[in-house]
């Protein structure tokens, strides 16, 4: 196993705070769209060129936004690119980017089409509805890591991390790997990456909810130290039948 550095290993999630309403509006426009053309943001927000330039420079200096040749994106760095070898493949694990949107959505749907994974299905629907990979605002943040083989996304892990102070102890996690890539350590490395990130950012507990019929997912989590925290009887309806929800947890 090796790693190729692309910035710091971990970065704390600073809850955004803004010096002006104009700065807040610029940030929120970019955050809601994932990326935004600089000229388009200024036009839509109806700010004077001077005000827009001044507030954008402040947001860039704070690290809240990044400007990539005129394309604005949320300045959120979840760490480095790691290279792993498993079986006959060499794959990378890295933070997801907005340009991963289609491949990420397709991978989640490929996994949920084969296995019953209700939470991951809801993540896919949120991605499709919001049309953005990363979220980071004063209420919640969303972090994705992806595993790629020759540029193709073959697995993901996802963390919903609340920014509300009383909820910042625990984060919700999902993880999944395309069927043809299982057994080579892809899921384990994705899970490890998410655990490391959550611990570095001060979270003390991760949780995941899995239908009791998804034996593979439950076995995977249990083999990595997760435990059953509770069971909600008949919580899901799958193929017309009531199915229990197994509430899994991991303490950091």
C-alpha positions in Angstrom: 0.0 0.0 0.0 1.2 3.5 -0.8 -0.1 7.0 -0.9 0.2 10.0 -3.1 -0.3 13.2 -1.2 -2.7 15.8 -2.4 -2.9 18.2 0.4 -3.2 17.6 4.2 -4.3 14.2 5.4 -7.2 15.6 7.4 -8.9 19.0 7.7 -11.2 20.1 10.5 -14.7 21.1 9.6 -15.0 24.7 10.6 -18.6 25.8 10.8 -19.0 28.7 8.3 -19.6 32.1 9.7 -19.8 35.2 7.6 -18.8 38.9 8.0 -21.6 40.1 5.8 -24.9 39.1 4.1 -23.2 39.4 0.7 -20.5 37.0 1.7 -23.1 34.6 3.0 -25.1 34.8 -0.2 -22.0 34.1 -2.4 -21.1 31.1 -0.3 -24.6 29.7 -0.1 -25.0 30.0 -3.9 -21.8 28.0 -4.5 -22.5 25.4 -1.8 -26.0 24.7 -3.1 -24.8 24.1 -6.6 -21.6 22.2 -5.9 -19.7 24.4 -8.3 -20.5 27.7 -9.9 -19.0 29.8 -12.7 -17.6 33.0 -11.1 -19.3 35.3 -13.5 -22.6 33.5 -13.2 -22.6 33.7 -9.5 -22.1 37.5 -9.6 -24.8 38.0 -12.1 -27.4 35.8 -10.4 -26.7 37.4 -7.0 -27.0 40.9 -8.4 -24.0 42.2 -6.6 -21.9 45.1 -7.8 -18.5 43.9 -9.2 -16.6 45.6 -6.4 -18.8 44.0 -3.6 -18.7 40.6 -5.2 -14.9 40.8 -5.7 -14.3 42.0 -2.1 -16.5 39.3 -0.5 -15.2 36.6 -2.7 -11.6 37.4 -1.9 -12.5 37.2 1.8 -14.2 33.8 1.3 -11.1 32.6 -0.6 -8.7 33.8 2.1 -10.8 32.1 4.8 -10.7 28.9 2.8 -14.4 28.7 2.6 -14.3 28.7 -1.3 -11.7 27.8 -3.9 -11.4 29.4 -7.4 -10.2 27.0 -10.1 -9.7 29.2 -13.1 -13.1 30.9 -12.7 -15.0 27.9 -11.3 -15.9 28.3 -7.7 -16.3 25.4 -5.3 -16.6 24.8 -1.6 -13.1 24.9 -0.1 -13.4 21.6 1.7 -10.4 19.3 1.6 -11.0 15.8 3.0 -7.5 14.6 2.6 -5.1 12.8 0.3 -5.2 10.2 -2.5 -4.3 6.8 -1.3 -3.2 3.9 -3.6 -4.0 0.3 -2.6 -3.3 -3.1 -4.1 -5.8 -5.9 -3.6 -6.1 -9.1 -5.6 -5.4 -8.4 -9.2 -6.3 -4.7 -9.0 -4.7 -1.4 -8.0 -7.2 1.1 -6.8 -7.2 4.5 -5.2 -9.3 5.9 -2.3 -9.7 9.6 -2.3 -12.2 12.4 -1.5 -15.1 12.7 -4.0 -15.3 15.7 -6.2 -18.3 17.3 -8.0 -17.2 15.8 -11.3 -17.7 12.3 -9.7 -21.4 12.9 -9.4 -22.6 10.6 -12.2 -20.2 7.8 -11.4 -21.0 8.0 -7.7 -24.7 7.9 -8.3 -24.4 5.0 -10.7 -22.3 3.0 -8.2 -24.7 3.6 -5.3 -27.6 2.4 -7.5 -25.6 -0.6 -8.7 -25.1 -1.7 -5.1 -28.6 -1.0 -3.9 -30.1 -2.8 -6.9 -28.5 -6.0 -5.7 -28.7 -5.6 -2.0 -31.4 -4.1 0.2 -29.8 -1.0 1.6 -32.4 1.5 2.4 -30.2 4.2 3.8 -27.9 4.2 0.8 -31.0 4.4 -1.5 -32.0 7.6 0.3 -28.5 9.0 -0.1 -28.7 8.4 -3.8 -32.1 10.2 -3.9 -30.7 13.2 -2.0 -27.7 13.4 -4.4 -30.1 13.4 -7.3 -32.4 16.0 -5.8 -29.6 18.3 -4.6 -27.4 17.8 -7.7 -24.2 18.2 -5.7 -21.7 15.8 -4.0 -20.4 17.8 -1.1 -22.5 19.9 1.4 -21.1 22.1 4.1 -23.2 24.7 5.7 -24.3 25.8 9.2 -26.7 22.9 9.6 -25.0 19.9 8.1 -22.1 18.6 6.0 -21.8 15.7 3.7 -18.5 14.0 3.0 -17.8 11.3 0.4 -14.8 9.2 -0.3 -14.6 7.0 -3.4 -12.6 4.1 -4.6 -11.6 4.2 -8.2 -10.1 1.6 -10.6 -8.6 3.2 -13.7 -10.7 6.3 -13.1 -14.0 4.4 -12.7 -15.8 4.6 -9.3 -16.2 1.2 -7.8 -17.1 2.0 -4.2 -17.9 4.8 -1.8 -18.2 5.7 1.8 -20.4 8.6 2.9 -20.7 10.5 6.2 -23.6 12.8 7.1 -22.1 15.1 9.7 -24.4 17.5 11.6 -23.1 21.0 12.4 -25.7 21.6 15.1 -23.7 21.6 18.4 -25.9 19.2 20.3 -25.7 16.6 17.5 -22.0 16.8 16.7 -21.1 13.7 18.7 -22.3 11.2 16.1 -22.3 10.9 12.3 -24.2 8.6 10.0 -22.2 6.4 7.6 -22.9 4.4 4.5 -20.4 2.3 2.6 -20.7 0.1 -0.5 -18.7 -1.6 -3.2 -19.7 -2.9 -6.6 -20.2 -6.7 -6.6 -17.2 -7.4 -8.9 -14.8 -5.6 -6.6 -15.6 -7.3 -3.3 -13.1 -9.4 -1.5 -10.1 -7.2 -2.4 -10.2 -4.9 0.6 -11.9 -2.0 -1.1 -14.7 -1.8 1.4 -12.3 -2.1 4.3 -10.1 0.7 3.1 -13.1 2.9 2.4 -14.5 2.2 5.9 -11.1 2.9 7.5 -10.8 6.2 5.6 -14.2 7.4 6.9 -13.4 6.3 10.5 -10.1 8.2 10.4 -11.7 11.3 9.1 -14.5 11.2 11.7 -12.1 10.7 14.5 -9.8 13.5 13.3 -12.9 15.8 13.2 -13.9 15.1 16.8 -16.8 12.7 16.2 -17.2 10.0 18.9 -19.6 7.6 17.3 -20.7 6.4 13.9 -24.0 4.7 13.2 -25.7 2.9 10.3 -29.1 1.3 9.9 -29.4 -1.9 7.8 -32.4 -4.1 7.1 -32.1 -7.4 9.0 -32.3 -9.2 5.6 -29.0 -7.7 4.4 -26.7 -10.4 5.8 -23.7 -9.3 3.8 -23.8 -5.7 5.1 -24.3 -6.8 8.7 -21.5 -9.3 8.6 -19.2 -6.8 7.0 -19.8 -4.2 9.7 -19.6 -6.7 12.5 -16.3 -8.0 11.2 -14.9 -4.4 11.6 -16.0 -4.0 15.2 -19.5 -2.5 14.8 -22.1 -3.7 17.2 -25.9 -3.9 17.3 -27.2 -1.0 19.3 -30.9 -1.7 18.8 -33.6 -3.2 16.6 -36.7 -1.5 15.4 -39.3 -4.1 14.6 -41.1 -4.1 11.2 -39.5 -0.7 10.4 -39.2 -1.3 6.7 -41.6 -2.8 4.1 -39.5 -4.6 1.5 -41.2 -6.5 -1.3 -44.5 -6.2 0.6 -43.1 -7.8 3.8 -42.3 -6.1 7.1 -38.5 -6.1 7.9 -36.7 -5.2 11.0 -34.1 -2.4 11.1 -30.8 -3.3 12.7 -29.2 -0.1 14.2 -25.4 -0.6 14.1 -22.9 1.6 15.8 -19.1 2.1 16.2 -17.4 4.0 19.0 -14.3 6.0 18.1 
